[in-house]
Amino acid sequence: MNTYIKTFSHIRITDVPYVGGKNASLGEMYNQLISKGVQVPNGFATTAEAFWAYLDENSLRAPLIKILSELDINRYSNLDTIGKKARNLILGGELSEQLSKEIIEAYHALCGEESCAVAVRSSATAEDLPDASFAGQHDTFLNIEGKDAVLNAIKKCFASLYTNRAIKYRDDHGFKHSEVALSVGIQKMVRADKGCSGVGFTIEPESGFENAILLSGVWGLGENIVQGTINPDEFYVFKPSLEKGNYPIIQKKMGDKKLTMIYSKAKKGGATVNIHTPKPRQQQFILSDQEVIDLAKWALVIEKHYGKPMDIEWAKDGNTNELYIIQARPETVHRAKEKNIHIIYKLMEKGKVLATGNAVGSKIKIGSPIILYSPKEAKNLTHDHIIVTDTITPDWDPLLKQVGGIITNKGGRTSHAAIVARELGVPAIVGCGNATKCLTDKELITLSCAQGKTGYIYEGKLSFNEEKIDFSNIKMPKTEAKMILADPENAFRMSFYPNHGVGLLRMEFIITHSVKIHPMALVKFNELKNAGVIRKINKITHNYANKTDYFIDQLSQGIATIAAAFYPKEVIVRLSDFKTNEYANLIGGTDFEPLEENPMLGFRGASRYYSDLYKEGFALECAAIKKVREHMGLNNLKVMVPFCRTLEEGKKVMEIMRKYGLKRGEKGLEIYTMVEIPSNVILGKEFAEIFDGFSIGSNDLTQLTLGIDRDSEIMGNLFDENDPAAKRMISMAIDSARETNTKIGLCGQAPSDFPEFAKFLVEEGIDSISFNPDALLQGIENINKAEESFVGQHMALNNH
């Protein structure tokens, strides 16, 4: 009976003490999940017993203990020397005849009598535990072929138990060096060098949002993701849509993928080289939609099997075009977090932006940048330092606990820098491109990860607030407290705030920041005359054979991300309400927008949707919403028509929406309208026959009631939502809604700024109030106080 070898078919997750977390997980998946469609390459593992025997047969235990006892555990000043001595000691030993024989037999059983290429992976017997991740601590050797090369790679894996980063990691996490063994997994090679590879999380890694799967990948070997040398493609998959059989990909982001890592032809033994990716492949997604969906299904199967969020690695064989899962470990960052405790960071002033990148975490840090090109250059680092470097590899790990922040030129959300920063709770901005050039050691900077997925590096010291809030202590009022949102990048994080859904999703932000192009410039692209505009549109839409598909795709992804973040709570998306001067600012917009003296009262809102000047562009908005609701299955999405001036206009809009596939009542579709024009109030009962619900836009309603341009600096002091006339209008609108049994809400700042305004709305019987995220908590407090006061008044009257 072999004591030194276990084949994957005989390994289960309970075998961590014998084959380490990585190999135990591979064996578990190979045994339990292949029947569920998950593909895992076959292999075998050397046991912990093999490692201990190797140490004993070469009399290495005592010398190892002596070497490690000399480690400076306070400053780790001699870590490099100690690590090198320990590794050299291991490499100086010889594999016994018995161990070599068992390895060779298992290798031939895996490959047949002829050699085959294998991956040789280290797996420590204490790794990948729920509260610790040894990712990147030990070495892996790829594309190893032939028995002698396999034996040599196994010995190198044994030595990698004593890499500098692994030694320090064990010290930091309280693992005794003498009690951790190294198992080696030998697995059939997936030729990702000829295909693609990547990682995945069954939880959104920044926010901890549990209903999204993030998959990312690159052409060739996945080391480029780990090192963060290039920006990968990213795919966000919504779990409920995946399980219902709807189209589940709510976001697709194309990375630059400028480099492809392949095996070196000049060097053997798994040596790799980066080559430049041909331009057409850079501009192509690495996976088809079906492949993304297949991988996401596997990720969900793995998560359900283990009963916890997982961090997976995947690869696609370029020879066979088959996908494989090559690793799965528990996700460690968000499992350890208290879900209800949120620390909210907010910048209190603006500053000069020096660089931007991908934000990791949500913190703000002020510190001194220290530009380093190698971990060996680091001296006397403190938490006041922010490391600025090209990229972070596992060799940097021992330094990262000593600093207050990390900035890199290269890297995406799933790079090693991002993963380690999350684990350590250190704010990081990765993939800045030019941080090492535009920052200097002599200045003070503010690193902000508190503004969504984009991280900003500001010049100097900016003031900011840090507030710790326990959301579990917040009592939700009977009057629904909803959010006003515009930016999909913040949606997952905002979903953790106490809320009853989204009362206003502003489509304009998505069009401005994601689409960027005027819809009519896409509809009539072949009629454009401006060469500069044509070049810009061609560059942005190069992946789309049909230009209009670009608009539908980008808009639907932005809307779907917010609808998914709050699912199954209702999310009300307002149809576009740009003014003509704002539409004109979009690429190609000046060719399609009339010049108006007063755009605020001009060609905006409902009047555009049935007009020959815009209705073909409106068709694209409807197609995006239809895709989100019906194709993606996000039926919690409702639609709202802005600035609908007359009953006739309301009917025209409903008819044009029906023509474009959005019929009121069909598949549960509800269509609301904004109440922001006196005509909406005066004819409230009649408008209720056309629409399913109302949302009072207090800013527009106030300006049109008082006859004040809310953008006018001269008249600004007279603009007041608390004016009796404005409040009378609101009261009349609520009365009409009550009489017709129509839902009615209000979107605006006043209920959070003025407790008496919230009290007024509650007493009038409003169904919901929607707030901007920074005003939500104050708004909820004001509503709660208003409801308590209202109940108190009624009780007093009844007692009297």
N, C-alpha and C positions, 0 to 999 in steps of 0.2 A: 504493500500500500504506500502510495506517495505521501510524504509528509511535507514536502516542499512546494508542491504544485496543486492548485485547484483550478479546474476548468470553469468557465462561466456557467455552464449548465449545472454545476454543483455549488454555486455561490448564491447566497441570499443576503438581504440587507442586514441580517443579524450577525453577519460574519465580519463586521468592522474590526474587531480585535485581531482577526487573522489576516485580512487582506486590505485593511484600510477603507476609508469611506468611499473613495473614487471607485475602486474595484468592486466593493460590495454593492454599490449602486448600479454599476454596469451588469453585474450578475443578476441582481434583482430584476432589472428591466429585461434582460435577455430571457429570463425564465418566465416572468409574469406578464409582460406587455407585448411580446411578439404576436401572441394570439389575438391581441386587440389592434393589430395593424402597425404597431410601432416597430421600425426597423433598427436593430442594434447589431453592429458587427461582432462576430464571434471572437473568442479569445480565451486566454488563461492567465493566471496570476501566480507569482511566487508568494509564499506565505510569510508571515512575521517570523515563523519558526526558521525559515530559510535565512532571514536576515540575522537572527540571533546566532544561528549556527555559523554563519560567515564570520561574525565577530569573534566567536569562541575559537573556531578553527585557525584563525589568524592571530589570536591573542590580542585583540584590539580593545576590549572593554575597559581595562584599567588605564591604558594610555589615553583613550578618549576622555575618560572621566577627569584625568589629570589636566589635559589640554583645556577642557571646558571650565575647570575650576579656576583657571587663570583669567577668565573673561571679566573685564571691567563692567559690572552690571549697573553702574551709576551713569557713566557717560558713553559707554561702549566705544571708548577710544581705540581699543585694540581688536575690535570685532573683525576687521579685515584679516588680521594676522591669525587670529584664533580659528576663523572659518577655513582659511587656506590650509592650516596645519591639520585640522580634522579631516578635510576632504582628501588631502594627500595621504593621510594615514589609511583611510578606507581604500583608496585607489591602489595602494601598495600591496593589498592582500590578493589572494588567489581563490577563485571559486573551486570548491571541492569536486572531486570526481563524481560523487553521488548527485550533487546539486546540478552540475553541468549536464549529466546524463538525463535527469528528469526534465530539465528545460528543453534539451534537444529533442527528446521524445515527444514532448507536448507541442513543440514547434512543428515537427513533421506531421503530427496528428492534425494540426490546424491547417497546414499548407499542402499536405501530401508530401511525397518523397522529394519533389522539387522545391526549391526555395520560393518564398513569396515575400512581398513587402509587408512589414508590420509597423505599428506604432508601439513604442515602448514608453509607458507612462508610470511616473512615480505616484504612490498612494500611501500616505502616512497613516498609521493605525489610530491616530486621534483626529484625523481631518474630516472636514465637511460635517461637523456636528452642528446641531441646530443653533448653537450660540457662538460658533467659531467657523471661519472659513479659511482654509489653507491655500486658497486659489493663488496660483503663481508662485508658491513658496519653493516648490521642488521642480526638478527638470523632467522634460519630455523629449524623446528622440523619435523623429518621424522618418518614414520610408527606409527603415532598416531591413536589409535583406541578407540572408545567409546565417548559419548557426553561429559562426565566430563573431559576426557583427552584433548579433542579438546578445550573446554572452557579454561582450564588451559594453554594450549599452546598459545592460542590467547592473553591471558594476558601477557605471557612472551614475545611475539612478540611486544606488545605495549611498554613494558619496554626496548626492544632492540633499540628503537629509540634513546636511551641515552647511548649506548655503548660508551666507550672512543673514539674509532676510528670514530664513527658516529658524535660525538660532534665536534671533531677536523676537520673532513672532511667538515662539514657545515661551520665552522668558516673559513677554508681555501678558500672555494668557495663562500663565501658571502651570504649564506642562513641564514635567521633569524630562530632561533630555534622555536620561537613562531608561525611561519607560516608554518611549515612542519608537516603534520599529518602522521599517520601510518595506512595503510590498510593491512589487512591480507588475503592472498589467501589460500583457503582450496581446495586441488586438489587430485583427486583419485591417490593412490599410485602406482607407477611403481616399481615392485620388482626387481630393479637393483642389490640389494644385492645378488640375485640368478642369475643375469645375468652380465651385464657390463654397464658402463656409461662413459660419457666424455663431451668434449667441442669441439667447432668448430669455425673457423673464415672464413668468406667469402672473406678475404683478407689475404695475407701472413703477419703475424704479425710483423716480424722483418723489412722487407724492404718496406712493403706497396704495394707489387706487387699485382695487382687487378685480375689477371687471374687465381689465384690459391686459392683453398679452403684447409685449413688445418683442419683435424679432428684428435683428439687424445682421447685416452680412456684407461681405466683400468678395471680389473675384479672387480665386486662389486660396492659399492657406490663411487661417484665421488669425495668425500672429499679428497681422497688420491692425486688426481690431484691438487686440490686447495692448499692443504698443501705442495705439492711437496715432499711427503714422498717417492714416488717411481717414476721411469721413465716409462712413458706410451708408448703405441704403437702410432705411428704417420703415417698418410696417407695424401699425397699431391695429390689433384685432379685438373686436368687442365680443366677449364671451357669450352673453345671452343671444346675440344674433347668430353666432357660430353654432350654438346648441339648437336653435330653432330652425336651422337650415337656410337662413337668409344670408345675403352677401355681408360678411362680417368685417371687411377691411375698412376702417373708418379714417385711416390716414396712411398715405404713402409719401415718403420723402426720399428723393434721390440724392445720394452722396456723390462726391467727386470721383472716388475710387481710382485715383491717379496711378496707383501702383498695384501690381499683382505679384504676390509672393509664390514662387515655384521652387522646385528642387534644382539645385545646381548640377549642371551636366559635367562641370569640371571637377567637382569634389563629390566624393561618395559619403555614405554614412548619414544621410538625411540633411546635409548642408543645404541651406536655402539662399535664394537671391531674389531681390525685388526687381521687376522689370516694369517699364512704363506701360500702362494699360492703353491699348488703341482707343482713339477718340470715340468711335462708334460704341464700344463696350462701356466706356465711361458714361455715355448717355443712354444706357439701357439698364433697366432694373435686373438685378441678379436672379430674381425668381419670378415666375409667372404667378398670377393671382391664385391659381389652383394649388401651386406648390406652397405658397404662403398659407393658404387655408389648410392644406394637409399637415404642414408643420405645426400650425396652431392647434389642430385637433390632437396631434400627438402630445403637445405640451399640456393640453387640458387633461388628457388621459394620465399623463405622468403626475400632474398636480393632484388629481383625484386619488390616484393610487397611494401617493405618499401622505395625502391629507394636509398639505401645507404648500405655500408658494415656493416655486422652484426656479433655479437658475440653470439653464441648459446650454449645451453646445451641440451644434448640428453641422453636418457637412453634406455636400452633394458631389457624388463621384462623376467626374467629367467623362469617364469612359462608358459608364452604364446609364448616366443621367438619373441614378437612384439617390434618394435622400436617406440619411441615417442620423440617428441621435448617437452622439459619441460621448456624452457625459451629462449627468444631472445631479445637482446638489441643492440642499435647502437654501433659499434666499434668507440671508441673515440680518439685513439692515432693518427691515420693517417689522419682522417678527419680534424684535426686541423692544419696539417702541410702544409707548402707551398711546392707544389710538385717539383718546379724547383730549389729550394734552397737546396744545398747539402753541408754539412760540411764533408770534407774528412780528416780522421785521418790516419797518417802513422808513424809507428815506424821507427826510424832512426838508431837504433843499436840493436844488439842481446843481450840476457841475459840468465841467468839460469832460467829454467822453474820450478816453485815450485808446480803448480797444473794446471789442465785444467778442463773445463766444457762447458756447453751450453752458448754461448754468447747472451746477451740481449742488443740490440742496437748496435752502431758501434763506440762508443767513447773509448778514452784512458784516464785513471785517475791514477795519482800518489798520494798515501796517506799512512796513517798509519793504518794497520789492527787493529781492536778492536774486540776481541773474546767475544761473548755474547751467553749465553744459554737461556736467557729470556729477554723480553723488560724491565723488572723491574730492570735489572742490569745496564742499560744505564745511564750514567751521563755525562753532559757537552759535548755532541756530536757536532762536527762541520763538515763543508764540506771537511776538511782535513782527516776525518776518513772514513774508509771503514769497514762496518759491516761484520763480519765473524760469521756465525751461522749454526746450523744444518738445519733448515728450517724456512721459513717466513709464518706466519699466519696473518689474519687480525688484530690481537692484536698489531702487530708491526707497523701498518701503520702510527700512529702519529709520529714515530721516523724517518721514511724513508726520509722525506723532509729535515731532518737536516744533512744528510750525503752525501759523495761524491761518494759512490759506495756500492755495495752489493755482498757478496759471500756466497753461501750456499752449504752444503754437498749434499742436496737432491733437487730434482725438475727438471721439464722439461720446455719446451718453453711455456706451457700453465698453469704453476703453478701460484699461487697467487703472489709469489715473482716476476716472470717474467712480469705478467700483470701490477702490480703496478709500477715496475721499468720503464716500457715503458711509462706509464701515466705520471710519474714524470720526465722522461728524465734522469734518473740516470742509469749509466752503471752497469750491473750486470752479474755475472757468476754463474749460478745455476747448481746443480747436479755434483759438483766436487768430491763428495765421501769422501774425507779426509781433506778438507780445514782446519777444526778446529784443526787438529793434525799437519799439516805440516806448518802452519803459526803461527807466534807469535806476541804479541802486541808490541814488541820492535823493529821490523824491518820496513823499508820502502819498499813498493812494487809498481809495475806498473801493473795495471789491464788493459788488452787490449781486446776490443771487435771488433777490426778493422781488424781481419784476417779471416773473414768468420764466419761460425756458431760455430766454436770452439773458446772459450775464453781462454786466456792464462794469468796466474799470474806469473810475473817475479820478481826475487829478485832485490831489489834496485830501484834506479831512472833511468829510461831509457829516452833518449831524443826522442821526437816525434814532428811531424809537424801537424798543424791544419789549414786547408784551407777552406774558405767559397767560394763556386762557385755557380753562378746563371746560370744554364744550358740553360735558355731561351735566354741568351745573346750570346750564341755560334752559330755562323753561320756555317752551314754545307757546305762543298765544293762540287763541281760537281764530282770530283774524289771521289769515295766511300771510306769512312773511316770506317774500320771494326775492330773488336776486335779479339785478340788471347786469347782463354780461355782454361782452363783445369779443374778447380775445380767447380763442380756443386754447392757447398755450397755458392759460391759468385755470382751465375748466376742471381738470382732475383735482387740483389742490383746493379749489373753491368748493368742490362737492362735499368736503368734510365739514364745512361751516354749517351751523344749524339753519335749515331752510325748508320751504315747502315747494321748491322747484324754481324755475326761471320765468319771471313774469314778462321779461323783455330781453330777447336776444337781438342785439343790433347787428344786422347783416352788413352794414356799411364798412365796419372795421375789417371783416374778412375780405370784402371786395378790394378795399384799399391796400391791405397788407399782403394778401395771398394771391388774389387774382391780378390786380394792378392794371388790367386792361379794360377799357370801356366795352361793354357787351356788344354794342352795335359795330364797333371796330372789328370784332370777331365775326359777326354775322355778315358784314359787308367787306370782309378783308380784301377780296379781289377788286374792290372799287377804290381802295385807298390810293392816294397819290403821293403822300409824303414819304420819301425814301427812308428817312430816319425812323419814322414810326413803323414802317414795314419791317425794317431790320430788327427793331426792338421786339416786335411781336413774334417774328420768326424765331428769334433767339429764345424767348420765354416758352414758346409753344412747340419747340422742335420735336417733342415726343408724340405729338398729336397729329394724325392725318387730317382730322377735322378740327378746325380752330375752335368751334363752339363747344366741342367736347371738353376742351381745357377749362372753360368757364364753369361748366356743369360739375366737372370733377373737383376742381379746387373749392368751389362754393359748397358743394355737398360734403366734402371732407371737414371743412370748418364747422358747418352746422351740425354734422353727425357727431363730432367730437364733444360738443357741448350737450347735445341731446343724450349721448351715451353716458357722459359724466353724471348726469342727474337722473337717468333712467331708474325706475319707471315713473318718477315724478314728472309733471307736465312742464314742458319747455315751449314757450310761445315765441316764435320767430317773427319779427316784423319785416315785411317786405321792404325793399330798398326805399329809403327816403332821403337820398341826396338832393340837394338843390342843384340847379343847372350849373352854377359856378363850381360846385364840388365835383359833379360828374365830368366837367371839362378838364379837371386836373388828372383824370385817369389817362393812361396811354391811349392816344387816338381820340380822346374825348372832344377836343375842340372842333372836329369835323361834324359832330352830331348834336351839339348843344347850342341853343339860341342864346344870344346875349340878353340879359334881363336887368332892368333897373332895380327891381326888388325881388330877388330869387326866393326870399322867405315866403312870399305870397304868390309865387309864380308857378312854373311848370314842375310840380313836385307831387310825390305820393300817388294817390289813386289815379289822378288825371293822366299820368304817364302810361299806365298799364294797357289802356285800350287805344292810345294814340298811335297813329301811323309812324310817328317819330321814334317810338320806343317799343311798341308791343312785341317785336321780334326779339328784343333784348329781354323783355319780361318773360317771354316763353322759356328762356334759359334759367331764370330764377325759379320758375314753376317746375322745370325738369329736375333741377337740383333738389328741391323740396320733395318731389315725388320719389326720387331715388332714395333719399334718406328714409322716408316713411315706408315705402313699399318694398324697395329692393333690399335695403339694410334692415328693415323690420323695426325701425325706431318710431313706433306709432304713438309715443308720448309727445311727439312734436305737433304743435298747433300753429296756425298761421294767423297773422294780424295785418290788416290793411291800414296804412297810415293816411292821414290827411284826406279823408273822404268827404267831399264838400256837400254833396247832395244825395238824395235817395236814388235818383236816376243813375248817378255815378256809381253808387254802391251796387246796383243791379248790373251795370255794365261790367264792373270788375268781376263780379261773381260769374258772369257768363263767359268772360275771357279766361278766367281760371278754369272753369269747367272744360272749355275748349282745349286747354293745355294740360288736362289730366288731373286737376284738383277740384273735384266736385264736393261741395258741402254735404256732409253726412255719409259719403261713400267711404267705406273702410274706416269708419269712425272719425273722419276728418272734421274738425271744428275750425271755423273761420271767425276771428274776432275783428273788431275795428277799433281804432283809436278814437277817443272822445277828446278832441283838441280844438274844435271849431264851434262857435255858438250854435250853428245849425245842427250839430250832433246832439246838443242838449235840448234845443227847442223841439226837435223831432225825434227825441229819444225812443219813444214807443214805436215809431215807424221804422227807425233803424234796427230795432230789436227784431223785427220781422225778417230782416235781411241777413243779420249776423247772429252768431251764437253767443257772443260775449263782448264786453266793452273793457277798454283800459284807458283811464283818464291820463292824458299827457298834460300835466299841470303847467309846464312851461309855455307850450303853445296856447293852451286855453287861457292862461293869464294874459299873455301878450295880445291876444285877439279880443279878449273881453275889455281890457283897459286901453287898447289901441296903442300899445307901446312895443317898439321893436326891441326885443330882449337883447340884441347885439349892440344896441346904441349905448355908447358911453355917456352921452349927455343925459339920456332919459333913464339910465340905470337905477337912479335912486327912487324912481316911482314904481319900478317893477316889484311887485310884492304878491306872492301867492296867498298871503293872509288877508289881502284886501277883501272887504265884505262882498263886493261884486263877484270876485273870482270864487269865493267860497259859496256864494249863492248858486253859481253855475254848477259847481261840483255837487252841491246838495240836490239840485234839480236832476242832474244826471243819475245820481244814486236812486232817487225816488222813481225815475222811469224804469230803471233796472229792476227795482223791487216789484213794481207793479206788473212787469212783464216776465218776472221770474228769470231774469237774465243775469249771468255772472258779471260782476264789475270789480275792477281793481284800479289802483293808481300807481303810476311810476313817477318818482321824483325825489328830490332832496329834502323838501320841506318837512316830511314826517319825522326825519331823523334830527334835523336842525332845530325844530320847534316842537317840544312835547305837546303844546296846546293844539297844534295842527293834527298830530296823531290822534289826540283826544277827540277832536272834531270829526275825523273820519270814522273812528270807532263808533261814536254816538250816532252818526248818520247811517251806519250799517254796511260799510264797505266790506267786500268779501276778502280782498287781498291788498297788500301794499308791497311794492317792489323797491329795493334799495340797491345802490351801488355797493360793492363788497366792503369798502372801507366805512360805510355808514350802516351796514346791516345790524351789527350787534347793538349799536345805540338805538337803531330803529325798533328792534325787538323789545328792548327795555322800555322805550316810550309806549309801544303798543300794550305791553303787559300792565304798565301803570295806568294807562287809559282804561283798559278793561276792568281792572280792579276798582278804579274810581266809578266806572259806569255801574258795575254790579252793586257797589256800596250805595250809590245814589238810589237805585231801584229798591234795595232792601229797606233803606230809610223811608222811602215813600210808602212802601207796603206796610211797614210797621206803624207809620203815622195814620 
